[in-house]
Amino acid sequence: MEEKITQFVELIDKSNNIVFFGGAGVSTESGIPDFRSKDGLYNQKYKYPPEEILSHTFFMNNTAEFYKFYKDKMNCLKYEPNITHKKLADLEKKGKLKAVITQNIDGLHQKAGSKNVFELHGSVLRNYCMKCHKFYDAEFVFESNEIPKCSCGGIIKPDVVLYEECLDDETIEKSILAIQNADVMIIAGTSLTVYPASGLVNYYKGNKLVLINRDKTPYDSRANLVINDSLGNVFKNI
């Protein structure tokens, strides 16, 4: 394992065009639970399956029940960036990291100082009235009683991509361009089973694909370097 981490650090040192693609595993070391592990949200028991609750149809038809779950399980405000978030922000400041592409909605990359972040699934930090489109911050939504309402009377919806909703075209286009131009691509903390996000990996045509994850992924055979370890153990060496 030490040899692989040394290889990883050498790749970082020699590159000035790195793109990082991360999933829920990037934030678990900050204390935020993931979705698909044995202790993740999707394996906990609720009145409705989480996949159903986090769908557009459920939000529209059972808004109050959606917000009960959302406020209980999606409130990321108390969490702080971990060493991986911080090291990535440092690499960006040094001009080595060109983009962070994330499946997370917690805003921790920006909280750590990263500027060029493409949020594939949106963010809990942005919320908009469905009627007049007025912006509301996360504090307003999480501290509201029952369904958060706008001053105009409209229902406020988090700017997160729910099941049955499409990813933002501009975010996808910018992510693809960054990946296509990358020298080194680091994929970390993701099972790479959620489409269409995981399909972005196919746009990388280089030969320095690094995959860091505790468990195996469907893309391991395509990676030039696979490290099965925690992100904290890896990134503390940078």
C-alpha positions in Angstrom: 0.0 0.0 0.0 2.8 2.4 0.8 4.3 1.9 -2.6 1.0 2.7 -4.3 0.6 5.9 -2.2 4.2 6.9 -3.1 3.3 6.4 -6.8 0.2 8.6 -6.3 2.2 11.4 -4.6 4.7 11.3 -7.5 1.9 11.6 -10.1 0.6 14.7 -8.2 4.0 16.2 -8.0 4.6 15.9 -11.7 1.3 17.2 -12.9 -0.2 20.6 -13.3 -3.5 19.5 -14.8 -5.4 17.3 -12.3 -9.1 16.7 -12.2 -10.7 15.2 -9.1 -14.0 13.3 -9.3 -15.5 12.4 -5.9 -18.5 10.7 -4.3 -20.0 10.2 -0.9 -16.8 8.6 0.4 -15.1 12.0 0.3 -17.4 13.3 3.0 -17.8 10.3 5.2 -14.6 11.2 7.1 -16.3 14.5 8.0 -19.1 12.4 9.6 -21.7 12.6 6.8 -23.2 9.2 6.2 -23.1 7.8 2.7 -26.0 6.2 0.8 -25.1 2.7 -0.3 -22.8 1.2 2.3 -24.1 -1.3 4.9 -24.7 1.6 7.3 -25.8 4.1 4.6 -29.1 5.8 4.3 -30.4 3.3 1.8 -30.0 0.5 4.2 -31.9 2.2 7.1 -35.6 1.7 7.7 -38.1 4.5 7.0 -41.8 4.8 6.4 -40.9 5.0 2.7 -37.7 3.8 0.9 -35.2 6.7 0.7 -35.0 6.3 -3.1 -38.7 7.0 -3.3 -38.6 9.9 -0.8 -35.8 11.6 -2.8 -37.7 11.5 -6.1 -39.4 14.4 -7.9 -42.8 12.7 -7.8 -42.6 12.2 -4.1 -41.5 15.8 -3.5 -44.5 17.1 -5.5 -47.0 14.7 -4.0 -45.8 14.3 -0.4 -43.9 17.5 0.2 -44.3 17.5 4.0 -43.1 13.9 4.3 -40.1 14.7 1.9 -39.1 17.6 4.2 -39.3 15.4 7.3 -36.7 13.1 5.8 -34.7 15.9 4.2 -34.3 18.0 7.4 -33.4 14.9 9.4 -30.9 13.3 7.0 -29.6 16.0 4.6 -28.6 18.8 6.9 -24.9 19.2 6.3 -24.4 22.5 8.0 -22.8 21.2 11.2 -20.1 19.3 9.3 -16.6 20.6 8.5 -14.2 19.8 5.7 -11.8 16.9 6.3 -8.2 16.5 5.2 -9.1 15.4 1.6 -11.2 18.5 1.1 -8.4 20.7 2.4 -5.6 19.0 0.4 -7.6 19.4 -2.8 -8.2 23.1 -2.1 -4.4 23.5 -1.5 -3.7 21.7 -4.8 -6.0 24.2 -6.6 -4.3 27.2 -5.0 -0.9 25.8 -6.2 -2.4 25.6 -9.8 -2.1 21.9 -10.0 -5.8 20.9 -9.6 -8.0 22.4 -12.3 -11.4 21.1 -11.2 -13.3 19.2 -8.6 -16.3 17.3 -9.9 -18.5 16.1 -7.1 -21.6 14.0 -6.6 -22.0 15.4 -3.1 -24.5 18.1 -2.2 -22.9 19.2 1.1 -20.8 22.2 -0.1 -17.7 21.0 1.9 -15.3 21.5 -1.1 -16.1 25.2 -1.2 -16.0 25.4 2.6 -12.5 24.1 2.4 -11.5 26.8 -0.1 -12.0 25.1 -3.5 -13.2 27.5 -6.2 -13.7 25.5 -9.4 -16.3 22.9 -8.2 -18.8 21.3 -10.4 -21.7 19.9 -8.4 -23.4 17.2 -10.4 -26.2 16.7 -8.0 -26.7 20.3 -6.8 -26.3 21.6 -3.3 -28.3 21.9 -0.1 -26.9 25.4 0.3 -29.1 26.7 -2.6 -32.9 26.8 -2.4 -35.4 28.5 -4.6 -39.1 29.3 -4.5 -40.9 27.3 -7.2 -43.2 30.2 -7.8 -41.1 33.4 -8.0 -37.6 31.8 -7.9 -36.4 33.8 -4.9 -33.2 32.4 -3.3 -33.1 31.0 0.2 -30.1 29.8 2.1 -29.9 26.4 3.8 -30.4 27.8 7.3 -33.8 29.1 6.3 -34.9 25.7 5.0 -33.6 23.6 7.8 -34.9 25.9 10.5 -38.4 26.3 8.9 -41.5 24.7 10.3 -42.7 21.8 8.2 -42.7 22.9 4.5 -40.6 26.0 3.9 -42.6 28.7 2.2 -41.5 31.8 0.3 -42.8 35.3 1.2 -44.9 35.0 -1.9 -46.5 31.8 -0.6 -44.7 29.5 -3.0 -43.0 26.2 -1.9 -39.2 26.4 -1.6 -37.3 23.5 -3.3 -33.7 22.6 -2.6 -31.4 23.0 -5.6 -30.6 19.3 -5.5 -31.1 16.8 -8.3 -33.8 14.4 -7.2 -34.5 11.0 -8.9 -36.4 11.5 -12.1 -34.7 14.9 -12.6 -32.0 15.6 -15.2 -28.5 16.8 -14.4 -27.7 20.4 -15.3 -26.4 20.6 -18.9 -23.9 23.3 -18.2 -22.4 21.5 -15.3 -22.1 18.3 -17.3 -20.5 20.2 -20.3 -17.9 21.9 -18.0 -17.1 18.6 -16.3 -16.6 16.8 -19.6 -14.3 19.5 -20.8 -12.2 19.4 -17.7 -11.9 15.6 -17.8 -11.0 15.6 -21.5 -8.1 18.1 -20.8 -6.9 16.4 -17.7 -3.4 14.9 -17.4 -4.2 13.1 -14.2 -7.7 12.1 -13.2 -8.4 11.0 -9.6 -11.6 9.2 -8.8 -12.3 8.8 -5.1 -14.9 7.8 -2.6 -17.5 6.6 -5.2 -18.8 3.1 -6.2 -19.2 4.4 -9.8 -22.6 2.8 -10.1 -24.7 5.9 -10.3 -25.5 7.0 -13.8 -25.2 9.3 -15.7 -22.5 10.7 -13.3 -20.3 7.6 -13.4 -20.3 7.7 -17.2 -18.2 10.9 -17.2 -15.2 8.7 -16.5 -15.4 7.5 -20.1 -14.3 11.0 -21.3 -10.9 10.6 -19.8 -8.5 9.3 -22.5 -5.2 9.7 -20.6 -3.0 7.1 -18.9 -2.9 8.4 -15.4 -6.3 7.3 -14.0 -6.1 6.9 -10.2 -9.0 5.2 -8.4 -9.1 5.5 -4.6 -11.9 3.6 -2.8 -12.3 1.2 0.1 -14.1 -1.3 -2.0 -13.7 -2.5 -5.6 -15.5 -0.7 -8.4 -16.6 -1.6 -12.0 -13.8 0.6 -13.3 -10.8 -0.9 -11.4 -9.6 -2.7 -14.5 -9.4 0.5 -16.4 -7.4 2.4 -13.8 -3.6 2.8 -14.0 -3.4 2.9 -10.2 -6.0 1.5 -7.7 -5.7 2.2 -4.0 -8.1 0.4 -1.7 -7.7 2.6 1.4 -9.4 5.5 3.2 -9.0 8.9 1.5 -7.6 10.4 4.7 -4.8 7.9 4.8 -3.9 8.7 1.2 -4.3 12.4 1.1 -2.4 13.1 4.3 0.7 12.2 2.3 0.3 15.1 -0.1 
